[in-house]
Amino acid sequence: MSMMEIMTCVREDIPVTAVVFHNRQWGAEKKNQVEFYNRRFVAGELENQSFAGIAKAMGSEGVVVDKLEDVGPALKEAIRKQMEERVTTVIEIMCTRELGDPFRRDALAKPTRYLDKYKDFV
């Protein structure tokens, strides 16, 4: 989430290929808000950052892919550079905003307290 590992890979000469599926939102957080707060959400939309741009600023390659047919060639080229030229690449794949299921359906639910000493903590 912070991408600091990309800077570490560049600095320490650890070539990797990373793929970011960019749906322009904090999807898991937004989904939990939608589920638990009557379809309302706040601060889940991301409009202005470019993960490929951040990667370039950190000294690695950054590639934006916005067509399905370009995914394979982008991966092949990134892996070739990784293996042959020791280059770290971040591939940013632009996706739809469709929300998937939350990782934990109980993430925002009130906890069940089983021990009396915790009954006052909600």
DASULBEL-V791535 format. One record per helix or strand of 3 or more residues. SS is the DSSP state (a for helix, b for strand). FROM is the first residue (numbers start at 0). TO is the last residue. If there is no record, write none. Layout:
ss-><SS:SS>
from-><FROM:FROM>
to-><TO:TO>
This chain:
ss-><a:b:a:a:b:a:b:a>
from-><3:16:26:50:60:67:88:115>
to-><10:21:35:56:64:84:93:117>
